[in-house]
Amino acid sequence: MPKKVDRRERRTQIADALMRVAADHGLEAVSLRHVAAEAGVSAGMVQHYFRTKDEMMAFALEVVRERNQVRVTEALALLGADPAPRELLRTILATLLPLEEETRADGRVALAFLAYSAVRPTASATLRDDTGQMIDFIAGLLPVPEKETAARSLLALMEGLGVYLLGGQYTPGEARAALDAQLDLIFKGP
């Protein structure tokens, strides 16, 4: 009797291989052949699950988004039933930062996807929708008049901190301190 393969599981295995290739060598090294070798499967199998590189990239981005959501959900559960808006926001933003080795790998992939989306309108649309939702959520937590502008600034700060963490210019402690300083400005005022 033939073995029944879970399609989602196999696609995730291939996406994980793509992310390892992208994290170690950059997105320019991602090809069906390289991903197949990293996953330990044939190039034909990769093509069976993903017709194009763009399709494979979109699925990998979805996997990164899901992992971030799981991390954020787990971190928020530790806060209890009714956290203060500042603590809720700090937890979300700090959880999304590449502060540990596990999150650094996903952070390198996310950074590579940002560059990839700059030249791929379909990938950019997905990220644009995610960014809009994040800005709306953050704005809803802020006690300032220009909520959307402040939310955009916080999101840009988080992204910039992520780049500096990945590049080694900031330590995790320095990134947390910068985030806390900005949150203090917003929640305590001048």
Wavefront OBJ file of the C-alpha trace (Angstrom):
o trace
v 0.000 0.000 0.000
v 1.465 3.429 -0.939
v 2.480 5.724 1.880
v 0.081 8.639 2.367
v 1.981 11.937 2.461
v 0.627 15.008 4.219
v 0.808 17.707 1.523
v 1.058 20.588 4.008
v 3.797 18.808 5.946
v 5.824 18.147 2.779
v 5.405 21.731 1.594
v 6.521 22.951 5.035
v 9.588 20.669 4.862
v 10.495 22.241 1.533
v 9.785 25.756 2.845
v 12.036 25.079 5.835
v 14.805 24.048 3.435
v 14.245 27.233 1.422
v 14.542 29.287 4.603
v 17.783 27.558 5.605
v 19.240 28.260 2.151
v 18.044 31.892 2.296
v 19.295 32.386 5.874
v 22.718 30.922 5.107
v 23.310 32.199 1.568
v 20.665 34.848 0.780
v 17.652 34.662 -1.498
v 19.801 34.840 -4.594
v 21.001 31.307 -3.750
v 17.445 29.966 -3.608
v 16.691 27.711 -6.541
v 14.642 24.552 -6.946
v 17.879 22.568 -7.118
v 19.428 24.121 -3.982
v 16.207 23.803 -2.001
v 15.767 20.179 -3.081
v 19.327 19.352 -1.997
v 18.818 21.075 1.368
v 15.501 19.241 1.900
v 17.006 15.919 0.874
v 14.451 15.406 -1.899
v 14.548 15.470 -5.684
v 14.070 18.641 -7.709
v 11.072 16.892 -9.288
v 9.463 16.541 -5.866
v 9.944 20.239 -5.181
v 8.325 21.019 -8.542
v 5.455 18.660 -7.673
v 4.614 20.792 -4.643
v 5.570 24.207 -6.048
v 5.178 25.039 -9.726
v 7.392 28.116 -9.525
v 10.016 29.707 -7.312
v 7.576 32.539 -6.564
v 4.983 30.038 -5.329
v 7.606 28.403 -3.119
v 8.686 31.810 -1.788
v 5.107 32.848 -1.000
v 4.522 29.652 0.950
v 7.783 30.082 2.881
v 6.738 33.620 3.812
v 3.438 32.199 5.083
v 5.380 29.729 7.258
v 7.484 32.564 8.739
v 4.318 34.555 9.446
v 2.739 31.545 11.177
v 5.844 30.985 13.325
v 5.840 34.631 14.358
v 2.162 34.388 15.243
v 2.799 31.322 17.413
v 5.695 33.071 19.201
v 3.611 36.193 19.808
v 0.628 34.165 21.055
v 2.833 32.218 23.468
v 4.508 35.399 24.753
v 1.166 37.133 25.245
v -0.219 34.168 27.168
v 2.499 34.742 29.765
v 1.208 38.281 30.387
v -2.076 37.148 31.884
v -5.630 38.163 31.166
v -5.489 41.953 31.011
v -2.015 43.384 30.329
v -1.459 47.116 30.160
v -1.252 48.446 26.573
v 2.450 49.337 26.911
v 3.365 45.864 28.166
v 1.237 44.223 25.490
v 2.895 46.284 22.769
v 6.408 45.781 24.153
v 5.870 42.022 24.307
v 4.651 41.853 20.711
v 7.431 44.014 19.288
v 10.194 42.369 21.341
v 8.934 38.920 20.345
v 9.167 39.871 16.677
v 12.749 41.093 17.039
v 15.561 38.652 16.166
v 16.938 38.560 19.733
v 17.798 34.841 19.916
v 19.388 32.369 17.521
v 16.038 30.792 16.556
v 14.466 34.132 15.753
v 17.654 35.374 14.041
v 17.278 32.701 11.347
v 13.664 33.721 10.727
v 14.749 37.378 10.861
v 17.341 36.845 8.126
v 14.678 35.196 5.990
v 12.171 37.984 6.679
v 14.759 40.584 5.719
v 15.482 38.688 2.518
v 11.732 38.600 1.781
v 11.518 42.368 2.196
v 14.173 42.744 -0.480
v 12.426 40.124 -2.618
v 9.090 41.926 -2.303
v 10.669 45.164 -3.529
v 10.770 43.662 -7.032
v 7.743 41.319 -6.822
v 4.378 43.155 -6.691
v 2.437 40.058 -5.587
v 4.761 39.449 -2.626
v 4.662 43.129 -1.805
v 0.849 43.117 -1.654
v 0.843 40.447 1.064
v 3.417 42.316 3.137
v 1.556 45.595 2.617
v -1.659 44.038 3.963
v 0.183 42.614 6.983
v 1.823 45.983 7.653
v -1.521 47.778 7.485
v -3.072 45.375 9.977
v -0.110 45.746 12.325
v -0.262 49.548 12.154
v -3.996 49.518 12.919
v -3.471 47.178 15.879
v -0.584 49.204 17.319
v -2.474 52.489 16.814
v -5.363 51.091 18.849
v -3.044 50.686 21.848
v -1.426 54.125 21.791
v -2.415 57.031 24.083
v -1.351 59.779 21.678
v -3.251 62.064 19.266
v -1.426 61.033 16.067
v -1.934 57.307 16.633
v -1.281 56.111 13.078
v 1.916 58.132 12.718
v 3.189 56.892 16.079
v 2.275 53.314 15.115
v 4.185 53.633 11.835
v 7.172 55.003 13.748
v 7.146 52.106 16.202
v 6.901 49.552 13.422
v 9.762 51.248 11.551
v 11.807 51.283 14.756
v 11.219 47.562 15.241
v 12.235 46.800 11.640
v 15.328 48.984 11.940
v 16.305 47.355 15.229
v 15.897 43.982 13.531
v 18.292 44.993 10.750
v 20.853 46.259 13.277
v 20.541 43.086 15.353
v 21.027 40.890 12.301
v 24.009 42.967 11.183
v 25.591 42.823 14.627
v 25.545 46.602 15.156
v 23.241 46.251 18.192
v 23.190 43.691 20.966
v 19.853 42.318 22.177
v 20.196 44.505 25.287
v 20.765 47.640 23.213
v 17.772 46.838 21.010
v 15.509 46.271 24.015
v 16.728 49.550 25.570
v 15.975 51.472 22.344
v 12.500 49.929 22.159
v 11.822 50.727 25.814
v 13.016 54.313 25.384
v 10.597 54.868 22.498
v 7.735 53.240 24.363
v 8.507 55.432 27.392
v 8.278 58.530 25.206
v 4.915 57.440 23.856
v 3.339 56.185 27.063
v 4.777 58.733 29.517
v 4.925 61.737 27.218
v 7.596 64.465 27.270
l 1 2 3 4 5 6 7 8 9 10 11 12 13 14 15 16 17 18 19 20 21 22 23 24 25 26 27 28 29 30 31 32 33 34 35 36 37 38 39 40 41 42 43 44 45 46 47 48 49 50 51 52 53 54 55 56 57 58 59 60 61 62 63 64 65 66 67 68 69 70 71 72 73 74 75 76 77 78 79 80 81 82 83 84 85 86 87 88 89 90 91 92 93 94 95 96 97 98 99 100 101 102 103 104 105 106 107 108 109 110 111 112 113 114 115 116 117 118 119 120 121 122 123 124 125 126 127 128 129 130 131 132 133 134 135 136 137 138 139 140 141 142 143 144 145 146 147 148 149 150 151 152 153 154 155 156 157 158 159 160 161 162 163 164 165 166 167 168 169 170 171 172 173 174 175 176 177 178 179 180 181 182 183 184 185 186 187 188 189 190
